Amino acid sequence: MMGSLELGPDADVSQLEPLLTLENIEQLEATFVAKVQASVAQWLQKALDGEVAEWSREQEPKTDPSGFYHSPMPAIVLQILAENIRVTSLVSESLQRRVYGMALSELGTFLRSFNDALIRFSRDHLQGDALAPHYVPYLLAAFNHQSALSSSLSVLQPDGVASGVLVPVETALEELQRRICHLMLEALQVELQPLFASLPSRRWLSSSEMLDSVCEQTSRFCGDFWRVRKPAGQLLLAEAERTVVLLYLHALMQGRLVCRSASERTQAAERLQHDAGQLKELFLGLGLEESVHCSPVLLSLRELLNLHDSTLLGLEVAGLRQQFPDVSEDHVSALLDLRGDVSREQRQAALSSLQAGPPPSPSTGRRALFSLVPAPTPSLTSCLTSGPCS
């Protein structure tokens, strides 16, 4: 109005003070952001409460047309945040930036609340306080929710805002993914632990029954992993395969069996070869790329058991360290116990070669295995202490 031409020379707009001082604008923006933040926090909590209520349903999660587990929650969360950021762009750039910062803060709070809700969900289910009819499917659905939120962060970002401001939210999303993965593997471990109680044993030497049961249970557990979008689905499969191998290694080193003859050592070596092949076939069938399989470690241990000349154990142990740099003296000693034919002098020589050999090649690129296996230990402890899902 003050710029109207009809006022002509009677009003020199350039001489007038601003209608709102910078202090006024600051107060108005702060009040606006505080009120919007309170509303956004309520809306996000309502969206989370609705999602959590679904977890105890008798029905499995809903799926999208491609068969992936799906829920409207990620879209609702992003719409709430994006709409508030868009509206403020019509007012001023400074207000938009403030609301954007508030939106990221509330999203971080939402992700932490989501994380805490999953922990409670898992605890109540595993402790039997509130058994979920479809526990694993809803954890898989949570994987897809995390992926949807992670892949859509950019839609919230106004032009000209540095991407570095997203780092705290990206960190929270990564932590959420690790949490979901850890809870999945914890559930898998709980199911498989009893099956590994008979490994190794003389029954194990002569029969594939034990590993048949492990593979059947694992296949059933992982049967719906294909409903998780890539790359999270591959990550989850890879960590599931590693969990099975870790449980196998842990059982192998508990001193339950000492071979009494060369014949039994040959049987044990053949069993390791067979089991490695069976695990490979299982996870290839589930869709896991062979390049990330951990089961070939069993073939390396087979060589250690199958060695007929025990005076060459030092060379075999040095080779094992080249392949798996995190193997320790305790692990090697437990494997030598399993052989049952190693004298004190031969054991000492083999363990000495562990340190005397050339350093492992930095290009091996193998994931941690032996460092996650206490050897020996009187009771089974968790193998989920490190890695993408810990």
Solvent accessible surface area in square Angstrom, and as a share of the most:
residue,aa,sasa,rsa
1,M,193,0.86
2,M,66,0.30
3,G,63,0.61
4,S,48,0.31
5,L,167,0.83
6,E,165,0.74
7,L,65,0.32
8,G,37,0.35
9,P,136,0.85
10,D,131,0.68
11,A,30,0.23
12,D,80,0.42
13,V,68,0.39
14,S,92,0.59
15,Q,139,0.62
16,L,91,0.45
17,E,147,0.66
18,P,95,0.59
19,L,171,0.85
20,L,87,0.43
21,T,71,0.41
22,L,154,0.77
23,E,115,0.52
24,N,57,0.29
25,I,67,0.34
26,E,91,0.41
27,Q,102,0.46
28,L,104,0.52
29,E,17,0.08
30,A,41,0.32
31,T,71,0.41
32,F,80,0.33
33,V,17,0.10
34,A,61,0.47
35,K,138,0.58
36,V,20,0.12
37,Q,61,0.27
38,A,57,0.44
39,S,38,0.24
40,V,0,0.00
41,A,41,0.31
42,Q,129,0.57
43,W,118,0.42
44,L,5,0.02
45,Q,84,0.37
46,K,155,0.66
47,A,15,0.12
48,L,5,0.03
49,D,75,0.39
50,G,40,0.39
51,E,13,0.06
52,V,54,0.31
53,A,66,0.51
54,E,61,0.27
55,W,6,0.02
56,S,81,0.52
57,R,75,0.27
58,E,125,0.56
59,Q,102,0.45
60,E,75,0.34
61,P,13,0.08
62,K,133,0.57
63,T,63,0.36
64,D,23,0.12
65,P,149,0.94
66,S,74,0.48
67,G,13,0.12
68,F,43,0.18
69,Y,4,0.01
70,H,90,0.40
71,S,17,0.11
72,P,80,0.51
73,M,5,0.02
74,P,8,0.05
75,A,66,0.51
76,I,73,0.37
77,V,0,0.00
78,L,20,0.10
79,Q,127,0.57
80,I,27,0.13
81,L,1,0.00
82,A,31,0.24
83,E,80,0.36
84,N,30,0.15
85,I,8,0.04
86,R,128,0.47
87,V,63,0.36
88,T,2,0.01
89,S,51,0.33
90,L,137,0.68
91,V,105,0.60
92,S,40,0.26
93,E,113,0.51
94,S,57,0.37
95,L,9,0.04
96,Q,29,0.13
97,R,102,0.37
98,R,80,0.29
99,V,0,0.00
100,Y,7,0.03
101,G,38,0.37
102,M,12,0.06
103,A,1,0.01
104,L,15,0.07
105,S,60,0.39
106,E,19,0.08
107,L,1,0.00
108,G,6,0.06
109,T,61,0.35
110,F,8,0.03
111,L,2,0.01
112,R,138,0.50
113,S,33,0.21
114,F,0,0.00
115,N,16,0.08
116,D,69,0.36
117,A,4,0.03
118,L,1,0.00
119,I,62,0.32
120,R,120,0.44
121,F,24,0.10
122,S,3,0.02
123,R,112,0.41
124,D,40,0.21
125,H,34,0.15
126,L,67,0.33
127,Q,123,0.55
128,G,44,0.42
129,D,103,0.53
130,A,59,0.46
131,L,128,0.64
132,A,9,0.07
133,P,61,0.38
134,H,45,0.20
135,Y,10,0.04
136,V,25,0.14
137,P,15,0.10
138,Y,7,0.03
139,L,0,0.00
140,L,0,0.00
141,A,2,0.02
142,A,0,0.00
143,F,0,0.00
144,N,9,0.05
145,H,4,0.02
146,Q,9,0.04
147,S,26,0.17
148,A,38,0.29
149,L,1,0.00
150,S,50,0.32
151,S,91,0.59
152,S,29,0.18
153,L,9,0.04
154,S,79,0.51
155,V,98,0.56
156,L,2,0.01
157,Q,47,0.21
158,P,15,0.09
159,D,143,0.74
160,G,71,0.68
161,V,17,0.10
162,A,73,0.56
163,S,77,0.50
164,G,47,0.45
165,V,69,0.40
166,L,11,0.06
167,V,84,0.48
168,P,92,0.58
169,V,4,0.03
170,E,73,0.33
171,T,69,0.40
172,A,19,0.15
173,L,3,0.02
174,E,95,0.43
175,E,59,0.27
176,L,1,0.00
177,Q,44,0.20
178,R,71,0.26
179,R,69,0.25
180,I,0,0.00
181,C,0,0.00
182,H,39,0.17
183,L,8,0.04
184,M,0,0.00
185,L,5,0.02
186,E,56,0.25
187,A,6,0.05
188,L,0,0.00
189,Q,11,0.05
190,V,80,0.46
191,E,69,0.31
192,L,0,0.00
193,Q,53,0.24
194,P,92,0.58
195,L,52,0.26
196,F,6,0.02
197,A,64,0.49
198,S,47,0.30
199,L,0,0.00
200,P,1,0.01
201,S,30,0.19
202,R,90,0.33
203,R,147,0.54
204,W,4,0.01
205,L,10,0.05
206,S,82,0.53
207,S,37,0.24
208,S,31,0.20
209,E,89,0.40
210,M,20,0.09
211,L,2,0.01
212,D,62,0.32
213,S,41,0.26
214,V,0,0.00
215,C,13,0.08
216,E,108,0.49
217,Q,41,0.18
218,T,0,0.00
219,S,45,0.29
220,R,150,0.55
221,F,15,0.06
222,C,2,0.01
223,G,34,0.33
224,D,43,0.22
225,F,6,0.02
226,W,137,0.48
227,R,52,0.19
228,V,4,0.03
229,R,104,0.38
230,K,160,0.68
231,P,115,0.72
232,A,3,0.02
233,G,7,0.07
234,Q,37,0.16
235,L,41,0.20
236,L,0,0.00
237,L,8,0.04
238,A,10,0.08
239,E,5,0.02
240,A,0,0.00
241,E,0,0.00
242,R,10,0.04
243,T,1,0.01
244,V,0,0.00
245,V,0,0.00
246,L,3,0.02
247,L,2,0.01
248,Y,0,0.00
249,L,0,0.00
250,H,1,0.01
251,A,3,0.02
252,L,4,0.02
253,M,2,0.01
254,Q,30,0.13
255,G,57,0.55
256,R,113,0.41
257,L,5,0.03
258,V,76,0.43
259,C,2,0.01
260,R,176,0.64
261,S,48,0.31
262,A,56,0.43
263,S,74,0.48
264,E,20,0.09
265,R,35,0.13
266,T,47,0.27
267,Q,63,0.28
268,A,0,0.00
269,A,1,0.01
270,E,97,0.44
271,R,30,0.11
272,L,0,0.00
273,Q,90,0.40
274,H,86,0.38
275,D,0,0.00
276,A,4,0.03
277,G,39,0.37
278,Q,37,0.17
279,L,1,0.00
280,K,80,0.34
281,E,127,0.57
282,L,25,0.13
283,F,0,0.00
284,L,75,0.37
285,G,70,0.67
286,L,44,0.22
287,G,41,0.40
288,L,3,0.01
289,E,106,0.48
290,E,94,0.42
291,S,103,0.67
292,V,58,0.33
293,H,16,0.07
294,C,12,0.07
295,S,2,0.01
296,P,58,0.36
297,V,0,0.00
298,L,0,0.00
299,L,75,0.37
300,S,15,0.10
301,L,1,0.00
302,R,48,0.18
303,E,77,0.34
304,L,1,0.01
305,L,2,0.01
306,N,39,0.20
307,L,36,0.18
308,H,148,0.66
309,D,67,0.35
310,S,20,0.13
311,T,100,0.58
312,L,80,0.40
313,L,2,0.01
314,G,18,0.17
315,L,136,0.68
316,E,51,0.23
317,V,0,0.00
318,A,20,0.16
319,G,33,0.31
320,L,7,0.04
321,R,50,0.18
322,Q,53,0.24
323,Q,72,0.32
324,F,5,0.02
325,P,60,0.37
326,D,44,0.23
327,V,9,0.05
328,S,43,0.27
329,E,78,0.35
330,D,82,0.43
331,H,9,0.04
332,V,0,0.00
333,S,27,0.18
334,A,13,0.10
335,L,1,0.00
336,L,1,0.00
337,D,62,0.32
338,L,4,0.02
339,R,1,0.00
340,G,40,0.39
341,D,53,0.27
342,V,22,0.13
343,S,50,0.32
344,R,201,0.73
345,E,127,0.57
346,Q,49,0.22
347,R,58,0.21
348,Q,111,0.49
349,A,62,0.48
350,A,1,0.00
351,L,23,0.11
352,S,55,0.36
353,S,22,0.14
354,L,2,0.01
355,Q,123,0.55
356,A,87,0.68
357,G,20,0.20
358,P,91,0.57
359,P,108,0.68
360,P,29,0.18
361,S,44,0.29
362,P,139,0.88
363,S,98,0.63
364,T,51,0.30
365,G,71,0.69
366,R,109,0.40
367,R,73,0.27
368,A,35,0.27
369,L,5,0.02
370,F,0,0.00
371,S,71,0.46
372,L,14,0.07
373,V,3,0.02
374,P,53,0.34
375,A,11,0.08
376,P,95,0.60
377,T,26,0.15
378,P,143,0.90
379,S,70,0.45
380,L,67,0.33
381,T,62,0.36
382,S,56,0.36
383,C,1,0.00
384,L,19,0.09
385,T,91,0.53
386,S,52,0.34
387,G,28,0.27
388,P,59,0.37
389,C,5,0.03
390,S,57,0.37
